[in-house]
């Protein structure tokens, strides 16, 4: 069960109690028990009789019953009627919600056959059993765990009885039609953008007050949202975006509107005066800033031994709109970034993402939760009418509202969609869950693809090519040696049945094989050959201990090991289990404690104080004797051929490993190419200046970009070639990288080349990408394919030669 420990905003709905006649009055049964009390000699027997009497009274709906002694509390708990907090006469246990003791009247039974009478008696006497029996008949099979939970929810939350039918009947699907061109927008909207403007206006008038705009990357989601802000004015609007996209938003607003007051709320000198902030039409900020403000407000920080809390300006303002650009940044519901977004107050809420789903269906919950879609965002109790937007278990034993255990509570989204899909994929309950998911997404999401709107976009064609090369004899010998060791270690875990407990080691093995396929020096010249490593020198402190590469966005665990934020987040996602077991540090194997939302480590200050600057891979090599690799030479061959055909064509080269970009840059410069680089350590201003340098300088033909830093939210239409130097499990990341150039404003045919080394782990990663793409299609469209997450079987597939 997924949890979200937040503050409470409870809202509950009372269970309707139908007026029914009892065949026998409970008060008469209670009186009979009282008459029999004379025959009870022991205290335990008297306690049992008292509890039974109160249970009957509760079943009749007379009143809640008090538990006056430890004997009564123990007996009540044993029978499932109460909890330990009812001891010593201080608590109350709620009425039994399974067997009510109610029976239908003779008039209600009249004219029914034997089976109908049995079902009616069951409906009165045991509503839960009745719901399960009816669902079994409807489905014609045994019920899954989630379906049984649904029956329990229907008993205590009647509003959920036909939640999906009510959704279809009460919330119509908005069919987009063309809206008029907004007067204040200086560019002409394309027809499909006018349709989305109409859709967004209707969504803001509807019950959800917003939605998810999920057009493919490069179709102008930014200008569509600007058009909405201009056509439906209201201040202030808060736009939260990745750091690399903030300046692009500011430039787009300045280019396409007049008179809009915009402020970039970022950096240490940002304005914290709320009265000044609300004077702006648009406030632009980043996810990191919003999370930091939320953390300081909720948890505070230590100052001279005292916890100090600071009110968050962005969480104190009632915004007209809150817009999440690249909204998949909050896909992990339990992170502080997601909680900070949930806590914002707004009249309208919008999510923008070309890839709202990247790895698993559960990622959509955070977007649904941010949009506040009822009832899918809420937690419900299966034994009473308790309902809450937050996970309310401060003592982790009983609900703060009703006292029932965590096992008796479930998130409606998890129960109806996530759990069936996880357990059954696209069969039986899983197939039904996919249909339900489509019903919901039709009402909150608008998604168009470039293929669907090709006529409106007028984009040149995009070609994706997989170039396959083979290792040189020396490279193959090194790779096979590494692969043999890795496979032996993997087999040891499988044979011992400890694979799930050693995901950190497996993750490291996979990373090293991927690096070996790029260039042997990434493994052989790695600074990470010792078993235990504590950063010492300034240069080495910036090395990620998962990928052995420079940590562009470095954060440190409690055990002092340094990781790149995206690497450790991916590691935690890969090692996640349903048992909620804390993973180990991949280096020292102590329980991993790390704040994923912490501020990045600033190595520049240490360097300014006399420490060494990062030399990267080149500082570890003898450049006079250095040899290139098969993959780098394949890239040089591609770029050299392109230069001979058209020297004005510009290219983007993506890699996940910064050290690999060091080697690529060195080799390309030796071949006469003028290159520039974009890395995650750059400030927003430096990134903006680098991008402009590439776009405006005709001599710069190659842009080396870290996939972690520049894979999203960039507009690089000056280039028409993309080279993906290494593959990743998630195909959505690669598609986002390709769409940095295949977007509105592109006039040349686009060609994307994926460089893959055959007979290596990379060729198998490509096959796994196809599996993930099928899952995305099954969820966001009506394709009847689905996939699960990376499993033990998938890992075994990767370790087969």
C-alpha positions, 0 to 999 in steps of 0.5 A: 500500500502506498502512503502519503504522510501529510497533514489532514484535510478530512472530509467524510460522508455518512453511510446511509442507514436504510429504515428496516424492521427487525424480526426481533428487537435487539433490546429484547435480546439484551434484556434476556442477557441481563436476566441470564446474568445471575447464572454467570459466576466468573468476571470473565463470563460477566465481561463477555456477556457485557460485551455481547450486549453492547455489540447487539446494541451497536448492531441495532444502531442504538449507540456506540459502546464503552469498554470499561475494563481490560477484560472487556477490551481484550475480548473486544479486540479478539473478536475484532470489535475494537483496538488497544487504545480502548483500554482503561475505559478511555476509548470507544469502539465502533459498531460491528460493520460486518454483521448488523443483526438486521433482518427484513420484514415479512412484507419485504419477504413476501412473494420472493423465492428461496434464493431471493429471500436468502439474498435479501436477508444477507443484504440486511444482515451482512452487507459486505458478504452481499456486495461480494456475492453480487460482484461475483455473480456479475463478473462470473469469477472469484474476486481479487483482493482489490475487488473485495476491498471495493465491496467493503468501500461500497458498504461504508461509502455509498457514494463509491457504489457507482463511482465510474458510472457517475463519472461517465454520466455527470462529467461529460467529455469536452470535445475540442472545437476552435476558439477565436484567436485571443486579442493579446497573443501576438502570434497566430495560434494553429488550429489544434492550439485553438482547440486546446484553448477552448478545451482549457476554458471549458475545463476551468468552468468544470468541476475539476478546475483544470486538467492535464495538457499532454500534447507530444513534446514540441507542439507548443504547450507553452504558447497554448498556456500563455494564450489561456492566461491572456484570454482568461486574465487573472493574477497572479499565476504561478508557473513551476518549471525545471531550471533549464525552462524558466528563462524560456518561459520568460522569453516566450511570454515577452515575445508573444504578449504585451504588457504582461508583468513577469518575475523570475522568482529564483536565487538567494535574492528573490523577493519574499514580500507577498504584497509585491509578488501578487502584483505580477501577472506571472511568477516563474520559479523552479521545483527546487525553490518551491520544495525548499520553501515548503521544507523550511515552512513544515520542518524548519532547520536548526539554528543554534540548537533551535528549530526555526521555521519560515513561512513560505511565500508561495504557499501563503498566496491564493494563486489564480492558476498554478501551472506545473511545466514538465509535471512528471517532476512530481511523479513520486507522490511521497517526495517533498517536491510532490508534497510541496506542489500538493500544498499550493492554493489555487483556483485553477490547476494545470499539469503540462507534460509530453510524457505524463507516464514514464515507467509505471501507471502509479506515476499518474496518481501524483498528477491526479492528486495535484488536480484534486480529482474526487474521489480518486485522490482520497483515502477511505476506510473499509470499516467505517465512513472515514475519508481523508485526502491525506494519510492520517497515521501519526502513531502508525498504528491507528487512523487519527480519525477513526482508530482503524489500522492502516490495513483497513484504509486504502487509496481509491486510486490504488484499489481501483487502478494501480493494484489490479494493473500491477497484479494482473497486467492486461488480463481480468481485473487489470483489463477492467482497470485500464478501461476505468483509467481511460474513462478518467483520463478522457475527462482530465487529459487532452493529448494530441500527437504530431502524427495526428496533427501533422497537417496543422503543424507542418513539421518536416519528417522525423527519422529515427535510425539505430546504428549498430556497430561491433566491438573491436577485438580488444574492446570485446575481450574487455567487455566479455571479461567484465560481463563474465564477472558480472554474470557470475555475481548475478547468478550467485544472487539468483541461486541464493535467492537474494536478488531483491536484496542486492539490487544496488550491486546489480544496478552498479553492474549494469551501469559498468557494462553500459559504460564499457560499451561506450568506452573502456576508460569509463570503467578502467580509469574510474576513480571508483575501484575501491570497495569503500570510498569516502570523498576526500579531495574536492575533485573526487567528491563530485563523483557519483558513486553509482555511475562513477561519473561526475555528479552534476547535481550532487547530493550526499547520503548520511553515510557521506557517499555522494550521488547524482540526484537523478542516479540515486532517484533511479536507483531507489525507484529500481529497488522499490519493493511492496514491503517498504523495506529501506534500501542499502547504500550501494557503496557501504551497504548500510541502510540508505538515508538521503534527502532527495530534495536537499540543495546540491553540494556546491563544489565551486566554493571549495575550488575557490578556496584552493581546491582542485577544479574538476579535470574530468576524464582527460586529467586521468589519461595520457592524451598522447597514447589515448585511443578512441572507442568504436562508438566515438569513432562511429559518431565522428564518421557520422558527423564528418559525413554530414559536414562534407554534405552540408557544413551548416547543419548543426547537431546535438549529441546526448549522453548520460555520462559527463565523463563520456562527453569529455572524451567525445569533446576531445576527439571532436576537437581533434577532428576540427569540430567547434563544440559547446557544452551544456551541463547540470552544474550551470546556473540558469543564466549560464545555460541561457547564454550557452544555448544562445551561443550555439543557436547564433554562432554559425561556427559552432556545429556540435552541442554536447548535452548531458541527458540529465540536464538538457533532455527536457524543456529546451528549444534547439530548433537550430539543429536538425540532427540528434545523436543518442550515445547511450541507451536508457531503460526509459524510452520517454527520456530519449523521445524528449531528447529528440523533441528538443529539435523536432518541434514548432520552428523546425524547418529541416528534416530531422534525423535521430541516430541511436548508436548501439553496440551489438552483442552488448547490454545495449542491444537488450536495453533497446528491446526493453524500451519497446516493452515500456513503450507498449505500456505507455501506449496502453495507458495514454491511448486505446492500444491493447498492449501493456507492460509491467515494471523492470522485473527479475526476469528482465534483469535475467534477460539483460545478463544473457549474452 
